[in-house]
Amino acid sequence: MLKELNIVDSPGTNAIIRQHEILTNEYVPRSDLVLFTTSSDRPLTESERLFLEKILSWGKKIVLVVNKADILENQEAVEEVRAFVSANTAGILGAEPELFVVSAKQAQKALLADTQEQKATLRAESGMDALETYITETLDDRARLGLKLNSPLGVAENVLRQAQELNHAQAKELEADSQLAADLEGMLGGYDKALQSETAPRLAEVENVLQRFETRGQDFFDNTLRLTNIANLTKSEKIKAKFEQEVMADVPQEIDEKVRAMIDWLVDKDLNVWYQVMGALERRQAAARANLDGSHLSAQAERRKDLMESVGQTIRGIVNSYNRKKEAEDLSAFVEGAVAQTALFEVGAVGLGALVATALFSSAMDVTGIVAAGTLAILGLFVIPYKRKQVKQNFKVKMEELRTNLMSTLSRTFSRESDLAIRRLNDKISPYTAEVRADQEKISSDARSLSELESLLKETRDAIPKVL
């Protein structure tokens, strides 16, 4: 049997630590069977227990041998030691251990004894026969093949276990970053949703001002273009002044205020979300510093930490340099420019209210031209009702065109600004969130691969007894 075996006598657990590492990393993973020897005078010390756990982690078959039985007073003491070692190793091994109490000293004396009778007595007292029989039977051809097949599986299972522990540690390490990424994306999504849902009602307020203006205009034409008012219909300047006073009123100021309020709302919304993002990043950074405690971060965690700090620094710079007044003025100028470029609005007017006022007044006056006074005097009964109907219809068409043009321009302009705000914020946080998502996917993919490998190893181990 010895011709087919390689026996490695390792250093004890109290040897130099470097030797332990060599033993654990080089010999134990390659062994098929480990005879773990402890002593009767100090059975299973703490260092031995820890070393036993290391060996077990490689999935090796372990047989416990308690030496120096000769120093024990009687068989009762032997059984007491046996019970102690068995009880304290069962929890580690997960089952009742194979345990032999022997005396190498007595076995050595048996080899040197003068008579066969002395040899037999000393050999029996040594307990070596039981151990030798067990090893011989355990390491027969079939058993050796089983050990040979199971041994690399134990190594693979240990490596797998270490990989799973690393995977779990990486997942745990990623939790805080995953939460922050989700929070940042939630802020971005909430910002986008708020802009989408709140823009339309604010634009509707502007449209309502125009609608009320049109209604007053229609009422004005009904009340002005009448036979009873025939004397004033030729006085165009008087009609214009009355129209401006009764119909136009403060419409330009109202529209100016509504649009200005929209601009302020959009600027405040933008600044607020930047503050939210900065706050979330600063809280995460503070928590990360508090939880470090000198612990070593993985390469992935270090990379995420660097990205988080870089993004945080960028966000702080944007918030600290954010000039709300200038942002509002720039956006206001852009809105006015967009409105001024449409066909129905006069480029020379200053301010959005003035632009709208000019367009509204032009729309009204374009359709209030009245026929000559002489014609009115002769045909007033027939001309005025016809003219009133014509004026009202033309005014309606003009107002519809103006309202559609203005609202379309405002909607398009604010939509563009909203999209730019969303894109600007996303561009700043995406390096960090993209890194977190990539790490999440890798960790999840690794976990799936490790789970598949675990199933494969189990199937292989279950198949070994069937082929023996």
C-alpha positions as CSV (number, residue, x, y, z in Angstrom):
1,M,0.0,0.0,0.0
2,L,2.8,2.4,0.9
3,K,4.1,2.1,-2.7
4,E,0.9,3.7,-3.9
5,L,0.7,6.5,-1.3
6,N,2.5,9.7,-0.5
7,I,2.5,10.7,3.1
8,V,3.2,14.2,4.2
9,D,4.1,14.8,7.8
10,S,3.2,18.5,8.4
11,P,4.6,20.8,11.1
12,G,2.4,21.2,14.2
13,T,0.0,24.1,14.7
14,N,2.5,25.9,16.9
15,A,5.1,26.0,14.2
16,I,6.0,29.2,12.3
17,I,3.0,30.8,10.7
18,R,4.6,30.8,7.3
19,Q,4.8,27.0,7.4
20,H,1.1,26.9,8.1
21,E,0.4,28.9,5.0
22,I,2.5,26.6,2.9
23,L,0.8,23.6,4.3
24,T,-2.7,24.9,3.9
25,N,-2.1,26.4,0.4
26,E,0.1,23.6,-1.1
27,Y,-0.4,20.3,0.7
28,V,-3.9,20.2,2.1
29,P,-5.7,21.0,-1.2
30,R,-3.8,18.2,-2.9
31,S,-4.4,15.5,-0.2
32,D,-7.0,12.9,-0.3
33,L,-7.2,12.0,3.4
34,V,-6.0,14.0,6.5
35,L,-5.0,12.3,9.7
36,F,-5.4,15.2,12.2
37,T,-3.3,14.4,15.3
38,T,-3.8,16.0,18.7
39,S,-2.4,15.1,22.1
40,S,-4.0,13.6,25.2
41,D,-2.3,16.0,27.6
42,R,-3.8,19.1,25.7
43,P,-6.5,17.7,23.4
44,L,-7.8,20.1,20.7
45,T,-6.2,23.4,21.6
46,E,-7.6,26.6,20.2
47,S,-4.9,26.8,17.5
48,E,-5.6,23.1,16.6
49,R,-9.4,23.9,16.3
50,L,-8.7,26.9,14.0
51,F,-6.4,24.8,11.9
52,L,-9.0,22.0,11.7
53,E,-11.5,24.5,10.3
54,K,-9.0,25.6,7.7
55,I,-8.4,22.0,6.6
56,L,-12.2,21.3,6.5
57,S,-12.8,24.3,4.3
58,W,-11.0,22.5,1.5
59,G,-13.5,19.7,1.7
60,K,-11.1,17.0,2.8
61,K,-11.9,13.7,4.6
62,I,-10.5,14.1,8.1
63,V,-9.7,11.3,10.6
64,L,-8.9,12.4,14.2
65,V,-6.0,10.7,16.0
66,V,-5.4,11.4,19.8
67,N,-1.8,10.5,20.7
68,K,-0.1,9.9,24.0
69,A,-2.7,7.6,25.4
70,D,0.0,6.1,27.6
71,I,0.1,9.2,29.8
72,L,-3.6,8.6,30.8
73,E,-4.1,6.8,34.1
74,N,-6.7,4.3,33.0
75,Q,-9.4,3.4,30.4
76,E,-11.9,5.7,32.0
77,A,-9.5,8.6,31.4
78,V,-9.0,7.5,27.8
79,E,-12.8,7.5,27.2
80,E,-13.1,10.9,28.8
81,V,-10.6,12.3,26.4
82,R,-12.3,10.5,23.5
83,A,-15.6,12.0,24.5
84,F,-14.2,15.5,24.9
85,V,-12.5,15.5,21.4
86,S,-15.5,13.9,19.7
87,A,-17.9,16.5,21.2
88,N,-15.7,19.5,20.3
89,T,-15.1,18.4,16.7
90,A,-18.5,17.2,15.8
91,G,-19.7,20.8,15.6
92,I,-16.8,21.7,13.3
93,L,-17.1,18.6,11.1
94,G,-20.9,18.6,11.1
95,A,-21.0,14.9,12.1
96,E,-19.6,12.3,14.5
97,P,-15.9,12.2,13.7
98,E,-13.8,9.1,12.9
99,L,-11.7,9.1,16.1
100,F,-8.8,6.9,17.3
101,V,-6.9,7.2,20.6
102,V,-3.3,5.8,20.2
103,S,0.1,5.7,21.9
104,A,2.9,6.1,19.4
105,K,5.3,5.4,22.3
106,Q,3.8,2.0,23.1
107,A,3.8,1.2,19.3
108,Q,7.5,2.1,19.2
109,K,8.2,-0.2,22.2
110,A,6.3,-3.0,20.5
111,L,8.7,-2.8,17.6
112,L,11.7,-3.0,19.9
113,A,10.3,-5.7,22.2
114,D,12.3,-8.9,22.7
115,T,9.5,-11.5,22.6
116,Q,6.4,-11.9,20.4
117,E,4.2,-11.8,23.6
118,Q,5.6,-8.5,24.6
119,K,5.2,-7.2,21.0
120,A,1.5,-8.2,21.0
121,T,0.8,-6.8,24.4
122,L,2.4,-3.4,23.6
123,R,0.8,-3.3,20.2
124,A,-2.6,-3.9,21.6
125,E,-2.1,-1.2,24.2
126,S,-1.0,1.3,21.6
127,G,-4.3,1.2,19.7
128,M,-2.5,1.3,16.4
129,D,-4.1,-1.9,15.1
130,A,-7.6,-0.2,14.9
131,L,-6.1,2.8,13.1
132,E,-4.1,0.7,10.7
133,T,-7.2,-1.5,9.9
134,Y,-9.3,1.6,9.3
135,I,-6.7,3.1,7.0
136,T,-6.2,-0.1,5.1
137,E,-9.9,-0.6,4.6
138,T,-10.5,3.1,3.8
139,L,-7.7,3.2,1.3
140,D,-8.5,0.1,-0.7
141,D,-8.8,0.5,-4.5
142,R,-12.5,1.5,-4.5
143,A,-12.2,3.8,-1.6
144,R,-9.0,5.4,-3.0
145,L,-10.8,6.1,-6.3
146,G,-13.6,7.7,-4.4
147,L,-11.3,9.9,-2.4
148,K,-9.4,10.8,-5.6
149,L,-12.6,11.8,-7.4
150,N,-14.0,13.7,-4.4
151,S,-10.8,15.4,-3.4
152,P,-10.7,17.9,-6.3
153,L,-14.4,18.5,-5.8
154,G,-13.7,19.6,-2.3
155,V,-11.0,22.0,-3.5
156,A,-13.4,23.3,-6.2
157,E,-16.2,23.7,-3.6
158,N,-13.8,25.7,-1.3
159,V,-12.8,28.0,-4.1
160,L,-16.5,28.3,-5.0
161,R,-17.4,29.2,-1.4
162,Q,-14.7,31.8,-1.3
163,A,-15.9,33.3,-4.6
164,Q,-19.5,33.3,-3.3
165,E,-18.4,35.1,-0.1
166,L,-16.5,37.6,-2.2
167,N,-19.6,38.1,-4.4
168,H,-21.8,38.6,-1.4
169,A,-19.3,41.0,0.1
170,Q,-19.3,43.0,-3.2
171,A,-23.1,43.0,-3.3
172,K,-23.2,44.2,0.3
173,E,-20.6,46.9,-0.4
174,L,-22.6,48.0,-3.4
175,E,-25.9,48.5,-1.5
176,A,-25.3,52.1,-0.4
177,D,-24.2,53.1,-3.9
178,S,-27.1,51.3,-5.5
179,Q,-29.5,53.2,-3.2
180,L,-27.8,56.5,-4.0
181,A,-28.0,55.7,-7.8
182,A,-31.7,54.9,-7.4
183,D,-32.3,58.1,-5.4
184,L,-30.5,60.2,-8.1
185,E,-32.4,58.6,-10.9
186,G,-35.6,59.0,-8.9
187,M,-34.9,62.7,-8.5
188,L,-34.2,63.0,-12.2
189,G,-37.4,61.0,-13.1
190,G,-39.5,63.1,-10.6
191,Y,-38.0,66.3,-12.0
192,D,-38.9,65.2,-15.6
193,K,-42.4,64.2,-14.5
194,A,-43.0,67.4,-12.6
195,L,-41.9,69.5,-15.6
196,Q,-44.2,67.5,-17.9
197,S,-47.2,67.7,-15.7
198,E,-46.9,71.3,-14.5
199,T,-46.0,73.0,-17.8
200,A,-49.4,72.4,-19.5
201,P,-51.5,74.0,-16.7
202,R,-49.2,77.1,-16.6
203,L,-49.5,77.5,-20.4
204,A,-53.2,77.2,-20.0
205,E,-53.2,80.2,-17.8
206,V,-51.7,82.2,-20.7
207,E,-54.2,80.8,-23.1
208,N,-57.1,81.8,-20.8
209,V,-55.9,85.4,-20.9
210,L,-56.1,85.3,-24.7
211,Q,-59.5,83.6,-24.5
212,R,-60.9,86.3,-22.3
213,F,-59.5,88.9,-24.6
214,E,-61.3,87.4,-27.6
215,T,-64.6,87.2,-25.7
216,R,-64.3,90.9,-24.7
217,G,-63.5,91.7,-28.3
218,Q,-66.5,89.9,-29.7
219,D,-68.7,91.7,-27.1
220,F,-67.1,95.0,-28.1
221,F,-68.0,94.5,-31.8
222,D,-71.6,93.5,-30.8
223,N,-72.0,96.7,-28.8
224,T,-70.1,99.1,-31.1
225,L,-71.2,98.0,-34.6
226,R,-74.9,99.0,-34.2
227,L,-77.3,101.4,-35.9
228,T,-77.6,103.4,-32.8
229,N,-73.9,104.0,-32.8
230,I,-73.8,105.0,-36.5
231,A,-72.5,108.5,-35.7
232,N,-69.3,107.2,-34.1
233,L,-68.5,104.4,-36.6
234,T,-66.5,106.7,-38.9
235,K,-64.4,108.0,-36.0
236,S,-61.7,105.3,-36.2
237,E,-59.4,106.9,-33.6
238,K,-62.2,107.0,-31.1
239,I,-63.1,103.3,-31.7
240,K,-59.4,102.3,-31.4
241,A,-59.1,104.2,-28.1
242,K,-62.3,102.6,-26.7
243,F,-61.1,99.1,-27.9
244,E,-57.8,99.6,-26.2
245,Q,-59.4,100.7,-23.0
246,E,-62.3,98.2,-22.8
247,V,-60.9,95.1,-24.5
248,M,-57.1,95.3,-24.4
249,A,-57.0,96.6,-20.8
250,D,-54.1,95.0,-19.0
251,V,-53.8,91.9,-21.3
252,P,-50.1,92.5,-22.1
253,Q,-49.2,92.8,-18.5
254,E,-51.1,89.7,-17.6
255,I,-49.4,87.6,-20.3
256,D,-46.0,89.1,-19.3
257,E,-46.6,88.2,-15.7
258,K,-47.8,84.7,-16.5
259,V,-44.8,83.9,-18.7
260,R,-42.5,85.5,-16.2
261,A,-44.0,83.3,-13.5
262,M,-43.4,80.3,-15.7
263,I,-39.8,81.3,-16.2
264,D,-39.3,81.8,-12.5
265,W,-40.9,78.4,-11.8
266,L,-38.7,76.6,-14.3
267,V,-35.5,78.3,-12.9
268,D,-36.5,77.5,-9.3
269,K,-37.3,74.0,-10.2
270,D,-34.0,73.5,-11.9
271,L,-32.0,75.0,-9.0
272,N,-34.0,73.0,-6.4
273,V,-33.2,69.7,-8.1
274,W,-29.5,70.6,-8.2
275,Y,-29.7,71.2,-4.5
276,Q,-31.4,67.9,-3.9
277,V,-28.7,66.0,-5.9
278,M,-25.9,67.8,-4.1
279,G,-27.5,67.0,-0.7
280,A,-27.9,63.3,-1.6
281,L,-24.3,63.1,-2.7
282,E,-23.0,64.9,0.4
283,R,-25.0,62.6,2.7
284,R,-23.6,59.5,1.0
285,Q,-20.0,60.8,1.2
286,A,-20.4,61.6,4.9
287,A,-21.8,58.1,5.5
288,A,-19.0,56.5,3.5
289,R,-16.3,58.4,5.6
290,A,-18.0,57.5,8.8
291,N,-18.2,53.8,7.9
292,L,-14.7,53.4,6.6
293,D,-13.0,52.7,10.0
294,G,-9.8,51.9,8.3
295,S,-11.3,49.1,6.3
296,H,-10.0,48.4,2.8
297,L,-12.3,49.1,-0.1
298,S,-12.4,46.9,-3.2
299,A,-11.2,48.3,-6.5
300,Q,-14.8,48.6,-7.7
301,A,-15.8,50.5,-4.5
302,E,-12.7,52.8,-4.8
303,R,-13.7,53.6,-8.4
304,R,-17.3,54.3,-7.4
305,K,-16.0,56.5,-4.5
306,D,-13.8,58.5,-6.9
307,L,-16.7,59.0,-9.3
308,M,-19.0,60.0,-6.6
309,E,-16.6,62.6,-5.3
310,S,-15.9,63.9,-8.8
311,V,-19.7,64.2,-9.6
312,G,-20.3,65.7,-6.2
313,Q,-17.6,68.3,-6.8
314,T,-19.0,69.2,-10.2
315,I,-22.6,69.5,-8.7
316,R,-21.3,71.7,-5.9
317,G,-19.6,74.0,-8.5
318,I,-22.8,74.3,-10.5
319,V,-24.9,75.1,-7.4
320,N,-22.4,77.6,-6.0
321,S,-22.1,79.4,-9.3
322,Y,-25.8,79.3,-10.1
323,N,-27.0,82.8,-10.8
324,R,-30.8,82.6,-10.6
325,K,-31.3,86.2,-11.8
326,K,-29.1,85.7,-14.9
327,E,-30.7,82.3,-15.7
328,A,-34.2,83.9,-15.6
329,E,-33.1,86.9,-17.7
330,D,-31.5,84.6,-20.3
331,L,-34.5,82.4,-20.5
332,S,-36.8,85.4,-20.7
333,A,-34.7,86.8,-23.6
334,F,-34.8,83.4,-25.3
335,V,-38.6,83.2,-25.0
336,E,-39.1,86.7,-26.3
337,G,-36.7,86.0,-29.2
338,A,-38.6,82.8,-30.1
339,V,-42.0,84.6,-30.1
340,A,-40.6,87.6,-32.1
341,Q,-39.5,85.2,-34.8
342,T,-43.0,84.1,-35.6
343,A,-44.8,85.7,-38.5
344,L,-47.6,87.3,-36.4
345,F,-45.4,89.3,-34.0
346,E,-43.6,92.5,-34.5
347,V,-39.8,92.2,-34.1
348,G,-39.3,95.8,-33.0
349,A,-41.4,95.6,-29.9
350,V,-39.6,95.4,-26.5
351,G,-40.7,92.8,-24.1
352,L,-43.0,89.9,-24.4
353,G,-46.0,91.9,-23.3
354,A,-45.3,94.6,-25.9
355,L,-45.0,91.9,-28.6
356,V,-48.3,90.4,-27.7
357,A,-50.0,93.8,-27.3
358,T,-48.9,94.9,-30.8
359,A,-50.1,91.6,-32.3
360,L,-53.5,91.7,-30.5
361,F,-54.2,95.3,-31.4
362,S,-53.2,94.7,-35.0
363,S,-55.5,91.6,-35.1
364,A,-58.4,93.7,-33.9
365,M,-57.8,96.9,-36.0
366,D,-57.2,94.9,-39.2
367,V,-60.8,93.8,-39.1
368,T,-62.5,97.0,-37.9
369,G,-62.4,99.0,-41.1
370,I,-65.8,100.5,-41.7
371,V,-67.3,101.7,-45.0
372,A,-67.6,105.4,-45.8
373,A,-70.0,107.6,-43.8
374,G,-72.2,108.3,-46.8
375,T,-72.6,104.6,-47.5
376,L,-73.5,104.0,-43.8
377,A,-76.1,106.7,-44.0
378,I,-77.8,105.2,-47.1
379,L,-77.3,101.5,-46.4
380,G,-76.7,101.4,-42.7
381,L,-79.7,99.2,-42.1
382,F,-78.2,96.5,-44.3
383,V,-74.4,97.1,-44.1
384,I,-73.9,97.3,-40.4
385,P,-75.3,93.9,-39.5
386,Y,-73.3,92.3,-42.3
387,K,-70.2,94.2,-41.4
388,R,-70.5,93.2,-37.7
389,K,-70.8,89.6,-38.7
390,Q,-67.8,89.9,-41.0
391,V,-65.7,91.7,-38.4
392,K,-66.4,89.2,-35.7
393,Q,-65.6,86.2,-38.0
394,N,-62.4,87.8,-39.2
395,F,-61.4,88.6,-35.6
396,K,-62.1,85.1,-34.6
397,V,-59.9,83.7,-37.3
398,K,-57.1,86.2,-36.5
399,M,-57.2,85.4,-32.8
400,E,-57.2,81.6,-33.5
401,E,-54.1,82.0,-35.6
402,L,-52.4,84.3,-33.1
403,R,-53.3,82.1,-30.1
404,T,-52.1,78.9,-31.9
405,N,-48.9,80.6,-32.9
406,L,-48.2,82.0,-29.5
407,M,-49.1,78.9,-27.5
408,S,-47.2,76.6,-29.9
409,T,-44.1,78.8,-29.6
410,L,-44.3,79.0,-25.8
411,S,-44.9,75.3,-25.5
412,R,-42.0,74.4,-27.8
413,T,-39.7,76.8,-26.1
414,F,-40.4,75.6,-22.6
415,S,-40.4,72.0,-23.7
416,R,-36.9,72.6,-25.2
417,E,-35.7,74.3,-22.0
418,S,-37.1,71.4,-19.9
419,D,-35.4,68.8,-22.0
420,L,-32.1,70.7,-21.8
421,A,-32.4,70.9,-18.0
422,I,-33.1,67.2,-17.8
423,R,-30.2,66.3,-20.1
424,R,-27.8,68.7,-18.3
425,L,-28.5,67.0,-15.0
426,N,-28.4,63.5,-16.4
427,D,-25.0,64.2,-18.1
428,K,-23.6,65.2,-14.7
429,I,-24.8,62.2,-12.7
430,S,-24.6,59.5,-15.4
431,P,-20.9,58.7,-15.0
432,Y,-21.6,57.6,-11.4
433,T,-25.0,55.9,-12.0
434,A,-23.8,54.1,-15.1
435,E,-20.8,52.7,-13.1
436,V,-23.1,51.5,-10.3
437,R,-25.5,49.9,-12.8
438,A,-22.6,48.2,-14.5
439,D,-21.3,46.8,-11.2
440,Q,-24.8,45.7,-10.3
441,E,-25.0,43.7,-13.5
442,K,-21.6,42.2,-13.1
443,I,-22.3,41.1,-9.5
444,S,-25.6,39.6,-10.5
445,S,-24.1,37.9,-13.5
446,D,-21.3,36.5,-11.3
447,A,-23.9,35.3,-8.8
448,R,-25.8,33.4,-11.5
449,S,-22.6,31.8,-12.8
450,L,-21.5,30.7,-9.3
451,S,-25.0,29.3,-8.6
452,E,-24.8,27.3,-11.8
453,L,-21.3,26.1,-10.9
454,E,-22.6,25.1,-7.4
455,S,-25.3,23.0,-9.0
456,L,-22.8,21.3,-11.4
457,L,-20.5,20.4,-8.5
458,K,-23.3,18.9,-6.5
459,E,-24.5,16.9,-9.5
460,T,-20.9,15.6,-10.0
461,R,-20.5,14.7,-6.3
462,D,-23.8,12.9,-6.3
463,A,-22.8,10.9,-9.4
464,I,-19.5,9.6,-8.0
465,P,-21.0,6.8,-5.8
466,K,-23.0,5.6,-8.8
467,V,-19.8,4.9,-10.8
468,L,-17.9,3.2,-8.0
